[in-house]
Amino acid sequence: TGQFSFFDMAGGDQGGFRKEEFTPSQIKEWPPTQVLFYEKETLGFYMSGHPLSYYQVEAKGFTDYSIRDLNKAVEGQEVKMVGLIKTVKLTTTKKSNERMAILTVEDMEDELEALAFPSTYPHVAGILKEGQVVLLKGRVSFREETLKIVVTDVKPIEEIYKAVKSISVDLSSLDEKDLTHLKEKLSSFPGRIPVYLCLDTMAYKSVQILVGEDLFVSPNEMLMSELKELVGEEKFSVTT
């Protein structure tokens, strides 16, 4: 009395095990940069791409020079760039024994050494992590016949979206269904940044149309990623 078998545990009229219906929850894919972060954390290297490749559109309005073209700058010139921190070496100055950092920073073409001296280091120390994509400001130095950047400021790449003043989208390759998707994407990120739609008229004249304020956006990595996926990187741009 009171005993039952393992196969009775599922209950029901038929007893035994029953097939349960299971519907997985629908969630959005991770942004590509988050996928790369976990690849690096898990495998020790990037497998599906390079972190900087996902910021090329945003970087155009912020970067003054690529690393390869920095030799065109002059001694002491302040420059801005988007780069990946490849290595971080902490050391101390010989004279005052203060903490500073020596960084290896790379873009899609080359790499260079960047120096965060004691006057700057305490303000940026929390951001100086290997594998971090950053906005870097600094002064060009050709001393010792080696190009270096003397760092004056470093910010996480997410800060670049605060500098975006407008977004332009080329509609030339979009059909009616794509336009509906574009409207949905813009509506999902409401904000104060205007969006301009670019198209060619019957007179073969390119024009820009400003969307209504209800489709103004708040730029962030997710919005940019979805726009790139919908229209392609070459079909939209930002101004900073």
Phi, psi and chi 1 to 4 in degrees:
 res  aa     phi    psi   chi1   chi2   chi3   chi4
   1 THR       -  135.4  -57.9      -      -      -
   2 GLY    82.0   -0.8      -      -      -      -
   3 GLN   -94.7  151.2  -66.5 -176.8  -15.3      -
   4 PHE  -148.2  162.5   55.8   90.1      -      -
   5 SER   -91.6  166.4   74.3      -      -      -
   6 PHE   -58.5  -34.8  177.3   74.8      -      -
   7 PHE   -77.5  -10.5  -64.2   98.8      -      -
   8 ASP   -85.9   -7.7  -68.4  -33.5      -      -
   9 MET   -66.0  -27.8  -68.0  176.4   64.1      -
  10 ALA   -70.5  -21.2      -      -      -      -
  11 GLY    73.7 -165.9      -      -      -      -
  12 GLY    87.1  169.7      -      -      -      -
  13 ASP   -64.9  -37.8  -64.2  -25.1      -      -
  14 GLN   -86.7  -15.5  -62.4  178.1   -9.4      -
  15 GLY    64.9 -174.9      -      -      -      -
  16 GLY    67.5 -167.3      -      -      -      -
  17 PHE   -83.5  144.0  -68.4  105.6      -      -
  18 ARG  -124.0  149.8  -65.2  176.3  -58.9  172.0
  19 LYS   -78.1  121.9 -178.8  179.5  179.9 -179.0
  20 GLU   -95.9  136.5  -61.6  -71.5  -17.0      -
  21 GLU   -77.0  132.3  -67.0  -65.4  -29.2      -
  22 PHE  -132.7  122.9  174.1   72.5      -      -
  23 THR  -113.6  112.4  -57.4      -      -      -
  24 PRO   -64.4  144.9   24.3  -33.2      -      -
  25 SER   -68.7  145.4   58.3      -      -      -
  26 GLN   -92.8  114.8  -60.7  -63.4  -43.9      -
  27 ILE  -127.9  156.4   59.6  174.7      -      -
  28 LYS   -73.7  150.7  -70.6 -174.7  177.4 -179.0
  29 GLU   -64.5  150.7  -68.7  -74.6  -15.8      -
  30 TRP   -61.3  147.6  -74.5  -24.8      -      -
  31 PRO   -60.0  148.8  -21.4   32.3      -      -
  32 PRO   -53.4  -37.3  -27.1   35.5      -      -
  33 THR   -66.9  -32.1   50.6      -      -      -
  34 GLN   -71.9  -36.6 -171.0  172.5   -3.1      -
  35 VAL   -60.1  -45.4  173.1      -      -      -
  36 LEU   -63.5  -38.8  -70.5  172.1      -      -
  37 PHE   -58.7  -45.3  172.6   81.4      -      -
  38 TYR   -71.8  -31.1  -73.5  126.9      -      -
  39 GLU   -61.6  -46.8  -73.1  178.1   -2.0      -
  40 LYS   -64.9  -41.9  179.5   71.6  170.7 -179.6
  41 GLU   -66.4  -37.9 -174.8  177.4   56.9      -
  42 THR   -86.2  -44.0  -55.6      -      -      -
  43 LEU  -100.0  -21.9  -55.6  173.7      -      -
  44 GLY    91.3    0.9      -      -      -      -
  45 PHE  -156.4  163.0   57.7   88.0      -      -
  46 TYR   -84.8  135.5  -58.3  112.2      -      -
  47 MET  -111.6  -39.1 -171.6  172.3   69.1      -
  48 SER   -99.4    2.4   59.4      -      -      -
  49 GLY   162.9 -168.9      -      -      -      -
  50 HIS  -117.9  134.9 -169.3  -75.2      -      -
  51 PRO   -53.2  -38.0  -26.2   34.7      -      -
  52 LEU   -68.9  -24.1  -72.7  174.9      -      -
  53 SER   -63.6  -20.7   65.3      -      -      -
  54 TYR   -90.8    1.8  -63.1   99.7      -      -
  55 TYR  -121.9   16.5  -64.3  105.8      -      -
  56 GLN   -63.8  -40.4  -65.8  -55.2  -66.1      -
  57 VAL   -64.7  -48.3  172.9      -      -      -
  58 GLU   -64.8  -36.7  -63.3   91.2  -35.5      -
  59 ALA   -69.2  -26.2      -      -      -      -
  60 LYS   -57.5  -37.6  -73.2  179.5 -178.8  177.6
  61 GLY   -84.3   -6.0      -      -      -      -
  62 PHE  -113.5  -34.2 -175.4   89.4      -      -
  63 THR   -82.1  129.4  -58.7      -      -      -
  64 ASP   -81.2  -42.9  -65.1  -35.0      -      -
  65 TYR  -140.6  149.3  -64.5   92.5      -      -
  66 SER   -78.5  162.5   66.5      -      -      -
  67 ILE   -60.0  -38.1  -67.6  176.8      -      -
  68 ARG   -65.0  -27.6 -171.2  169.6  -65.2  176.0
  69 ASP   -96.7    2.0  -68.8  -25.3      -      -
  70 LEU   -64.7  -19.5  -92.1  174.8      -      -
  71 ASN   -67.2   -9.7   56.4    3.4      -      -
  72 LYS   -82.8  -14.0  -61.2  176.9 -177.8  177.5
  73 ALA   -78.1  172.0      -      -      -      -
  74 VAL  -114.3  160.7  -61.7      -      -      -
  75 GLU   -53.9  127.4  175.7   72.3   26.0      -
  76 GLY    85.5   -4.7      -      -      -      -
  77 GLN   -68.6  134.5  180.0  177.8  -14.6      -
  78 GLU   -83.8  131.6 -174.7  169.9   79.0      -
  79 VAL  -131.6  160.8  -64.3      -      -      -
  80 LYS  -122.5  145.3  -59.4  176.7  -63.6 -178.0
  81 MET  -156.6  157.0   62.4  178.8  -66.9      -
  82 VAL  -105.0  126.2  173.7      -      -      -
  83 GLY  -147.7  166.3      -      -      -      -
  84 LEU  -104.9  126.2  172.5   72.0      -      -
  85 ILE   -75.5  112.0  -61.8  178.4      -      -
  86 LYS   -85.8  -44.9 -171.3  175.7 -180.0  179.6
  87 THR  -140.1  153.7   63.4      -      -      -
  88 VAL  -131.4  120.9  179.0      -      -      -
  89 LYS  -119.4  119.0  178.4 -177.0  177.2 -178.4
  90 LEU   -91.2  138.7  -59.1 -178.5      -      -
  91 THR  -150.8 -176.9 -174.7      -      -      -
  92 THR  -129.3  151.3   55.1      -      -      -
  93 THR   -73.5  149.8   59.6      -      -      -
  94 LYS   -71.9  -37.4  -66.1 -179.4  179.7  179.7
  95 LYS   -74.9  -50.2  -69.2 -175.9  178.1 -179.7
  96 SER  -109.3   -4.5   58.6      -      -      -
  97 ASN    59.0   35.4 -160.2   36.6      -      -
  98 GLU   -95.7  152.2  -66.8  179.7  -77.8      -
  99 ARG   -75.3  139.1 -178.2   59.4   61.9   92.5
 100 MET  -146.9  174.7   62.4  170.7  -71.2      -
 101 ALA  -133.8  141.9      -      -      -      -
 102 ILE  -112.6  119.3  -57.8  173.9      -      -
 103 LEU  -110.8  147.7  -43.9  173.1      -      -
 104 THR  -106.6  118.5  -57.0      -      -      -
 105 VAL  -117.1  135.7  179.7      -      -      -
 106 GLU  -126.8  151.9   66.8  176.0   33.2      -
 107 ASP  -116.4 -160.2   61.5   11.4      -      -
 108 MET   -76.3   -8.6  -64.2  -64.0  -68.5      -
 109 GLU  -114.2  -36.0  -61.3  177.5  -12.7      -
 110 ASP  -158.2 -174.0 -150.2  -20.8      -      -
 111 GLU  -141.7  161.9   63.3 -179.2   45.6      -
 112 LEU  -150.3  174.2   56.3   63.8      -      -
 113 GLU   -99.0  135.4 -172.0  174.8  -85.5      -
 114 ALA  -124.7  136.8      -      -      -      -
 115 LEU  -112.8  121.7  -52.9  174.5      -      -
 116 ALA  -103.9   97.4      -      -      -      -
 117 PHE   -73.7  168.6  -74.0  120.9      -      -
 118 PRO   -54.4  -29.5  -29.6   37.2      -      -
 119 SER   -69.2  -24.4   58.4      -      -      -
 120 THR  -107.1  -34.2  -58.2      -      -      -
 121 TYR   -51.6  -47.6  175.7   74.7      -      -
 122 PRO   -59.3  -28.3  -23.6   35.3      -      -
 123 HIS   -81.6  -19.0  -53.1  -68.2      -      -
 124 VAL  -121.0    0.4  -59.2      -      -      -
 125 ALA   -55.7  -38.3      -      -      -      -
 126 GLY   -69.4  -14.5      -      -      -      -
 127 ILE   -99.3  -18.4  -52.9  169.2      -      -
 128 LEU   -79.7   85.1  -56.7 -177.5      -      -
 129 LYS  -128.2  139.7  -60.2  176.5 -177.9  179.0
 130 GLU   -61.9  135.8  -66.0 -178.3    0.4      -
 131 GLY    88.2   -1.7      -      -      -      -
 132 GLN   -85.2  129.8 -178.3   90.9   -3.8      -
 133 VAL   -87.1  127.6  178.6      -      -      -
 134 VAL  -135.3  161.9  -63.6      -      -      -
 135 LEU   -96.4  121.3  -53.0  174.9      -      -
 136 LEU  -120.5  131.1 -172.9  149.0      -      -
 137 LYS  -117.5  143.0  -68.0 -177.1 -179.8  179.8
 138 GLY  -173.2  177.4      -      -      -      -
 139 ARG  -106.5  139.2  -62.8 -172.9  -57.3  -84.7
 140 VAL   -75.2  136.0  176.4      -      -      -
 141 SER  -132.3  129.5  173.4      -      -      -
 142 PHE  -110.9   16.4  -68.7  101.9      -      -
 143 ARG   -64.0  150.2  -65.4 -179.9 -178.3  179.1
 144 GLU    60.1   21.7  -58.6  176.9    0.3      -
 145 GLU    59.3   22.9  -60.8 -178.0   -5.0      -
 146 THR  -127.2  127.4  -57.5      -      -      -
 147 LEU   -67.4  127.5  172.3   63.7      -      -
 148 LYS  -139.0  163.7  -67.2 -178.4  176.4   65.3
 149 ILE  -117.2  126.3  -66.2  -69.6      -      -
 150 VAL   -90.9  110.0  177.9      -      -      -
 151 VAL   -69.1  133.1  176.1      -      -      -
 152 THR  -112.6  -22.5   56.8      -      -      -
 153 ASP  -163.1  146.0 -167.3   20.1      -      -
 154 VAL  -139.1  133.0 -178.2      -      -      -
 155 LYS  -134.8  153.1  -67.4 -178.6  179.2  178.7
 156 PRO   -61.9  152.6  -18.3   30.3      -      -
 157 ILE   -59.9  -26.6 -174.5   62.6      -      -
 158 GLU   -60.6  -24.1  -68.9   77.5   16.3      -
 159 GLU   -66.7  -19.2  -67.4  -71.0  -42.8      -
 160 ILE   -64.9  -28.6 -159.3  170.5      -      -
 161 TYR   -70.3  -22.6  -59.8  115.4      -      -
 162 LYS   -71.2  -20.1  -63.7 -179.9 -179.6  179.8
 163 ALA   -90.5   -8.7      -      -      -      -
 164 VAL   -69.6  126.6  173.5      -      -      -
 165 LYS  -102.9  -25.3  -64.4  179.2 -179.7  177.9
 166 SER  -163.5  161.2   67.9      -      -      -
 167 ILE  -127.2  136.6  -62.9  174.9      -      -
 168 SER  -119.0  133.9  -63.0      -      -      -
 169 VAL  -123.4  126.9 -179.7      -      -      -
 170 ASP   -85.6  120.8 -174.0  -17.5      -      -
 171 LEU   -92.1    2.7  -57.9 -178.3      -      -
 172 SER   -59.9  -28.1   59.4      -      -      -
 173 SER  -105.6    8.5   61.8      -      -      -
 174 LEU   -99.3  140.9  -57.2 -173.0      -      -
 175 ASP  -100.0 -175.1   55.8   24.8      -      -
 176 GLU   -61.9  -37.7 -174.2  174.2  -12.0      -
 177 LYS   -65.6  -40.8 -175.4  177.8  179.1  180.0
 178 ASP   -63.9  -37.6  -67.9  -29.4      -      -
 179 LEU   -63.8  -37.9  -70.1  174.4      -      -
 180 THR   -63.5  -42.4  -60.1      -      -      -
 181 HIS   -65.0  -38.5  -71.5  160.9      -      -
 182 LEU   -61.8  -44.3  175.2   61.4      -      -
 183 LYS   -61.6  -40.4 -178.0  178.5  179.3 -179.5
 184 GLU   -63.6  -41.1  -68.2  172.4   -8.2      -
 185 LYS   -66.8  -43.5  -66.8 -178.4 -174.0  -58.6
 186 LEU   -64.0  -38.6  -62.3  180.0      -      -
 187 SER   -66.5  -24.7  -60.0      -      -      -
 188 SER   -78.4  -12.3  -60.7      -      -      -
 189 PHE  -129.9   62.4  -59.9   91.0      -      -
 190 PRO   -63.7  144.0   25.8  -35.2      -      -
 191 GLY  -171.5 -150.9      -      -      -      -
 192 ARG  -117.6    3.2  -60.9 -178.4  178.1 -179.6
 193 ILE   -90.8  124.5  -58.0  -57.4      -      -
 194 PRO   -71.7  151.6   25.8  -33.9      -      -
 195 VAL  -122.3  130.1  178.3      -      -      -
 196 TYR  -109.2  132.6  -66.1   88.5      -      -
 197 LEU  -101.4  124.9  -53.0  179.0      -      -
 198 CYS  -105.6  132.3  -52.8      -      -      -
 199 LEU  -154.0  162.5   69.1  159.7      -      -
 200 ASP   -97.9  133.7  -65.5  -30.0      -      -
 201 THR   -86.2  176.1   65.8      -      -      -
 202 MET   -61.9  -23.5  -65.4  -63.2  -68.8      -
 203 ALA   -87.2   12.5      -      -      -      -
 204 TYR    61.6   28.6  -57.3  101.4      -      -
 205 LYS  -109.7  127.6 -178.8  179.7  179.6 -179.7
 206 SER   -77.8  132.2 -178.8      -      -      -
 207 VAL  -130.6  161.1  -62.1      -      -      -
 208 GLN  -118.5  136.3  -77.5 -170.3  -28.2      -
 209 ILE  -118.6  125.2  -60.2  174.9      -      -
 210 LEU   -82.0  127.2  176.4   64.0      -      -
 211 VAL   -69.5  164.3  -57.7      -      -      -
 212 GLY   -66.4  157.8      -      -      -      -
 213 GLU   -61.1  -22.9  -69.8 -171.5   10.7      -
 214 ASP   -70.1  -11.8   58.3  -36.7      -      -
 215 LEU  -111.9   10.0  -67.9  179.5      -      -
 216 PHE   -65.1  152.0  -78.2   16.5      -      -
 217 VAL  -124.9  168.4  -63.7      -      -      -
 218 SER  -114.1   98.6  177.8      -      -      -
 219 PRO   -60.4  137.4  -22.6   35.0      -      -
 220 ASN  -156.5  175.9   56.7   43.2      -      -
 221 GLU   -61.4  -38.6 -178.4  179.7  -22.0      -
 222 MET   -65.3  -44.6 -178.4   64.7   74.4      -
 223 LEU   -61.4  -47.4  171.2   61.5      -      -
 224 MET   -61.3  -40.3  -64.9  -60.4 -177.9      -
 225 SER   -63.1  -41.9  178.3      -      -      -
 226 GLU   -70.8  -35.7  -66.3 -170.7    3.7      -
 227 LEU   -66.2  -41.8  -74.0  177.1      -      -
 228 LYS   -61.2  -39.8  -67.5  169.8 -172.5  175.7
 229 GLU   -68.0  -36.1 -177.5  179.0   -9.0      -
 230 LEU   -77.4  -48.3  178.0   63.8      -      -
 231 VAL  -111.3  -15.5  -55.7      -      -      -
 232 GLY    92.6  147.1      -      -      -      -
 233 GLU   -61.2  -31.9  -71.0 -167.2    7.7      -
 234 GLU   -78.2   -5.7   69.9  -76.5   -2.5      -
 235 LYS  -106.4    4.0  -65.5  -65.5 -176.4  178.7
 236 PHE  -147.9  158.8   86.1   99.7      -      -
 237 SER  -148.0  165.1   60.2      -      -      -
 238 VAL  -128.2  153.8  -61.0      -      -      -
 239 THR  -115.2  140.8   57.0      -      -      -
 240 THR  -123.0      -   59.0      -      -      -
